[in-house]
Amino acid sequence: TTKRRRRAAPLALRKKRRKFLPFQPTEDAHRRLEQLASLATALTTVGAEFCNQLTYLPLGVAARSANRASLEPRRIQVSPQHS
C-alpha cells in the first residue's frame, strides 16, 4: 500500500481556516469561565503576551469615531468600491 501525499491547500484557504472568531462572552458564569479558559489557551498558543499598559493611537491618526461625513469639509465622504 502506498500512501498518497495530501495536496497543499492554497495560502488563502489556510489563512481563512486559522482566522479567530470574535469573542462574545455569555451570561452564564460557568460557560463564561470555560470561554475565558479557551481564549487564554488560544492566545497563549499564538504567543500573545499580557500587557497592562494602555495602548494609544499614534499622533496624527484619527479614531474610528472621527470617520463621519459631517466632519468632512464639503460634507462628502468617498468610500472605496468593493468588487
N, C-alpha and C positions, 0 to 999 in steps of 0.2 A: 504494500500500500504506500502510495506516495502522498505526501502532504502538499496540499495546494496552498500557495502563498496568497495571503489576503492582499487585495489591491489597496494601495494607499488612497485614502479619501482626499478630495481636493481641499486646499487650505481653507476655503470659505466654509465648507461643511464642518471642518474641525473647529473653527472659531465659533460657529453657531452652537455646537454641541457643548462647549465649555463656558458658555455665557451664564453669568449669575442672574438669578431671578430677583426681583425686588423683595426686600424683607418687609413683611406685613405682620406685625405681632397680633396675636389673637387675644380675646378677653379671658379665656380660660387660663388660670395661673399655672396649672400643671403642664398644659400644652405649650405655654409661653416659655417655661423653663426648658422644655425639650427643644424648642425652636432656637433659643439662645445658645444652648449647647451645640446644636448643629451649626449655627452661624459661627461660633467660636472655632469649631473644628475646621470649617471651610476656610476661614480667614487665616488660621494657623498653617493650614496645608499650603496655601499660596504664598506664605511668607510675609503676611501683613504684620506690622508691628504696632503695638499700642502706643499712642502719644497723647499726653494730657494737655498739650498746648492747643490753643485756638488757632485756626487757620484763617488768615485774612487774604483777600484778593490783592494782587499787586497794584500799586498806584497806576492810574490810567486805565484800569479795567473796570467797566461798569457792571453793576449787579444785574441779575436777570430781571429784577423788578423794574429796572430802568428801561427795559425794552418795550416801550409803548409808543404808539403812533402819536399820541398827544404831546409827546416830548420832542418829536421831530420838528425841524424849523418850519417846513411848509405843510405839516400835518399829513405827510405821505410817507409811508414806510414800505419799502420794496422787500418782498420775501422771495427767496430763490425758488425757481421752478424745479419740481421733482419729476423726473420722467420714469 
